[in-house]
Amino acid sequence: MHRLLRAAARVSALAAGLAMAVTGVAAAHASPRFDHQGPSPVVGHVYVNDNTAPVNTIAGFDRHADGTLTPIPGSPFATGGAGTGKGIGSQGALQMSPGGHELLAVDAGSNQISQLLIGRDGRLWPLPGGTISSGGNEPVSIAVARGLVYVANAGAGASNYTGFAWDRFGRLHPISGATFSLPDTAQPGDVLINATATKLVGTRVGTSQIDSFTIDWRGGLHPAAGSPFAAQGPGPFGSEFDPIDPDRVFVSNAHGGAGAGTVSAFDDGPQGVLSSIDGSPFPNGQTAPCWVEISRDGRHLFAVNTATPSVSSYRIRRDGSLRLIENTPFDGANAATLSPFDARLSPDGSSLWVVDDGGAAVSGFAVRGGHLTEIDAAQTALPAGATPFGIVVN
């Protein structure tokens, strides 16, 4: 299935590897090293799309075993495009390629997307010719699976979902016929592809609808009968496919009002038709659940409640229904002003990292099953001028 896309993915990985060899960098590795700023070993990295204007940058941090973050030398790294310099609500503004050698970032201020190679020390290197048109206005979200990339453009006059594939040099090019136009009122907040690259879902925050498509072997989109579907609450926002079941998707409902936050669960049928899982939507008693992250084993879902602010932990049952475990508030004197946004788990699932748009910072939580403990009440600051959205953790 998807032979052409798989071939593109293999070629992309090879091309990215050759490019890194030429620039003297290699793919990031998981073995820890010791940083000169302290004794705690570096076990990975955290990256945030700063959305700075006029030059957009990515902030990079060494992630230490004790839960602290320290800036990677050279951070922040220019993307090659421009940010807007103002807050944007969306999920997935920064993504990692399937092979883990590069980042894909939206440049919402210049209507572009950028590719950056990841060096072994975590530093980022713009891919020559890797900053290209997003195919619309104000890109806000990126979806990546196998050899396929889709971008949600939210700007008036050219709002759409646009598909891309890698060429033999590792650069992205638009797929012919793989653009689906949206009305200006849609305000897409997230676009996502399932693990098998056979389904695509997008949320329309402005009209409280959910788009659902099947994807053909060329990367073309085919709307499901009945799409867009009515959401189960106002403001469907963050969404994620189940990493274990590629035909199951979860969507947060952000605009229900104070204490009325919910998360919906859907089965995504063979032709892309969405059907509600019994009991959906599932309340959390919080306000504005906007961003969703699921553990790699498919057992737990975490929803970031921007207005509360807190993180809700759910247990995902075998039938796809959700059981609320707890709501964990953000700590510290400035917690009320943090306005937490997008979130990502570390690869081993032991920590959850959250972009704090209001505080221009990053917060971290230790994870034990579905239970969270904030690592440090003092958040790690982002570069001056950051209006962040989108986060990647490796």
N, C-alpha and C positions, 0 to 999 in steps of 0.2 A: 504494500500500500504506500502511496505517495513516493514512488521511486524517484521521481524527479526532485522532490523536495529533500529526500534523504541524500541524494547525490550532491545537491547544492550545499547541504550541511557539511558533508565530508570535505567538499572543496573549500568551503569557508574556513573550516578548522585548519586545513593544510595551508591555505593562503595566510591566515592569521599567524600560524607558527612561523612561516617563512619571513613575514614582515617583522616579527619580534626578533628573529635571528639577525636580521639586517640591522635593527636598531639596538641590538645588544641586550634585549630583554627576553624573558621566557615566561611561560605561564605560571600563575601563582601556585604555590604548593602549600600543603596543609601542615607540614612539620614546623614546630615552633622555633623561634629564634629569640635572642635576648636583645632588647632595645637599649641604646646607650643612655636613655633617660631614666632607666630604672631596672630593677632586677626581675620584674615580672615578664615571663616570655610572651612574645607576640604569637597569637594563635589564629589570627585572621585580620580582616579589614572591614571597615564601614565606609560607605560612600553615600553622599547626599547631593542631589541636584540643587544647587544654590539659587537658580533662577535669577541671577544677578544681571543688571543692565549697566552699560550697554554690552559688556562682554559676559557671557554666561560661563560659569565655572562649576566644577565638581569638587566638593570638599572630601578629602580622604583622610582616614584615621587608622592607625595601628590599633588593633583590638587585643588587649592584654588578658592573660589568664585570670587576673584578679578583677576583671570587669572594667578597668579604666581604659580610656581612649586617649591617644596622643596623636597630634598631627603628623602625617607622613611628610618627610622632607619634600619641599616643592609645592605642597598643597596651599591653596586651591589650584586646580588644573583647568586651564581654559579649554572649552569644548570646540570652539571654532564657530559657534553661533552666538545668538543673543538671548538673554532672558527678558522678562517683562519688568523686573524690579518690583513687582507687587504680588501679593498672595494669590495662588490659584488652587482651587480645590479639585483634586483628582487622585486616582490611585494608579501607580505604575509609571510615573514620569521618568524612572530610571530602571533599566533592566540589564541583566547579564546574559551574554550569549550562551547557547547550550553547552559549549565546550569549556566555558569559564575563562576564555582568554580576553574578552573585551566587554566594555560597557556600551549600552545604547541609551542616549539621553535625548529628551525633547528640548529644543530651543524655541520656547513659546514666543519669544519676542521677535524672531526672524523667520518663523514658519519653516523650521528646519529640524532635522534629527542628526545627531553626531555619533560616530563610532570612536571609541578610545581603547587602545590596547592596555592591558594590565601587566605591569612588570613584576618580577619575582619579589621585589621589595614593596610592592603595592602602588608604586608610582604609575601615573597614567600618561600615555603617549597618544596624541591624536593621530588617527590613521590618515595618511595623505589622501586627499580626495574623499574623505569619509563623512564630511558634512554636506548634506544634500537636502533638497526640498522635501517637506513632509507630505506633499500632495494636497495641502489645504491650508486653512488659516488656524493659527494658534494650536499647535499640537499639544495635547495634555496627557496622553497615556500611550504606552507601548505594550504590545503582547508579543511574546517570543515562544516558538515551539518548533523543534527540529529545524528545518531549513526555511521557516516561514516567519515573517515579521509583519504585524499589523499595527497601524497608528490611528488613534482617534483624534481628529481635528475638531475643535469646538468653536472656532471663530465664525462670526456672521459672514455670509456670502460664500463660504467654502468649507462648511462643516461636513465631515464624512468619516468613513473608515477606509483607509488605503493600505493595500498589501504590497510587500516587498520581498525579494529573495536575494540571496548572496550570489555574486558572480564568481568566476574562477580566481579573481584577485582579492576576494574577501570583502568586496564593497557591495553595498545594497543598491538594488535597482527596482523601480516599481514594476509590479506584475501587470501586464496588459489586461484590462477588463476587470481588475480587482479593486475597484473603488465603488463604494456604496454611499450615495449622497444622503444627508440628513437635513431636516428643516432647521432654520436658525433657532427655533425655540427648543431644540432637543437638549442642548448643553450636555454632551456626553461626559461622563465622569470616569469611565473605566472601559477598557476593551481587554478581552482575555481569550486565550486559545487553550483547549484542553490538551492533555499530554500526548494524545495520538494525532494531534493536528487535524482532526476531523470536524470539530465544532468551534464556533466563535460566538461569544456573547458580548454585548455592550449595553451599558446602562444609560438611559436618558434621564438625567436628573431633573431637567426643566419640565418635562411632560409626564414624569412618573411612569415610564415604560421601559421594557427590556427587549432589546433586539436579540434574535437568535438565528444563526445560520449554520448550514453545513458547508464544509470546505471540500472542493474537488481536488483531484490530483495535481492540477496546475496552480492551486492556490486561490481559485475563484470562489466567490461567495454566493450561496443560494438561500434566500430567506425562507424560514420555516413558514408553513401555513399558519396564519394568524399572527405573525410577527409584524410589528412589535406587540408584545404581550403587556397587559396591565400589571403593574407592580402590586405587591401586597401591602404597600404603605407609601406615603408620599416621599419623594426624593430617593429613589433607589440609587445607591452610590457605589461603595466598594463591593467587589465580587471576586469569587475564586472558585475554580473547578476543584473538586475533590482529587487529591493527588493519587488516590488508590482507585477510585471509580471515576473514569473520565466522562461518564454520562450523568454526573450529579454536580449541581452548581449551587452556591450559596451567595446571597445578595443582602447587604445591609440596607435598612430603610431609615434615612437620616432625618427626615423633616416631620416626624410625627408630633413634635412638641415636647415640653418638659416631662421627663420621666416616662415617655412613651416610645422609647427606642425598641426596634425589633430587628431580627435577622430572619430572612426567608430561606427555605430549602426547596429545591426543585429537582425533579428527574428530567433529564434532557433526552428526549426520545430519539429513535433512529433517524428521523427526518428533521430533528431540531425542535420539535414541539415541546414546550415546557409544561410540566404538570406538577402541581403542588404536592409536596410530601405531607402526610397526615400530621396535623397539629401546627403547620406553618401558617403565619410567621411566629417566631419564638421571642417573647419579650425579655428585656433585661432590666427594666426599671430605670434606665439611664437616658441621657439626652444626647441626640445627634450621633448615633453609631455610624461612622462614615467609612472606616477602613477595616478590611478583613484579612486575616492571615491564618493559614491552616498548617498544622504540624505535618511533617513528611510522612508519618505513619497514618495520617488521616483520622486520628483519634480526637484531636482537640482543635477548636476554632477560637480565635481571639478577635474581638471587635473593639476598635479604638473609639471611645466616646468623646468627641471633640469638645462639646460644651460642658461636660460634667466637671472636670475631665477624669476619665478612668479607662480601664481596660476590662472588658467582660470576657470571662473564660467559659466556654461551652464544651461539653462532652458530645461528640458525634456518635450517635448510636448506629447499629448495623443497618437500620432501615433509613438512615439519613436524617432522622429527627434529631433535635438538639435538646440537651439538658443543661440549664444554667448551673455552673459550679460556683462562681463568685464574681464580684466586681471589685477590682483593685484600684484604689484612687492613686493619683500621682501625689508625691510627697513634696514638702518644702514650702517656704513662705510664698514663692511666686507661682505655685502650682495652678492657681486659678487663672493665670494669664498665659499659660503655655500654649493653648490651642493645639493639642497633639493631632498629627496628621497620619501619614503613611507609616506602616510598620513591617518589619521583616524579622524572622527567626534566624539564628545562626545555623549553619549547616548541620550541627549535631543536635539542634533543638534545645540547647541548654540556656540560651538567652534570647530575649526579644528586644529589638531596638526600634525606637520611635522617633520620628521627626517632629520637633516642637516648633510649629510655624510662628506662634505668638512670641516665643522666647528665643527664636533663631538658635536653636540648640538641638541636641540629641539626648534622649533619655534611654536608660537600659534597665531591663528587668531580668532577674534570674528566674528560670522556668523549671518547675518540678511537676511533671504531668500537666494538670490544668491549673496549677497554683503559681502565682507570680509574686516576687518580692523585688521592690525597686533596689537596684544595685547601689545607687548613690543619689541622695536627694539633690545634690549639686549637679545640674545638667552640664554637658560638655558644649561649649559655645561654638557656633559656626562662624565663618568669616564675616567681616563687616559688610553690610549691604545685602546679606542673604535674605531671600524671601522663599524659604525652601519648600520643596515638595519632591517626593520620590526618594527611596532609599534602597540600597543593596548591601547585603552582608555576606562575606565569604570567609 
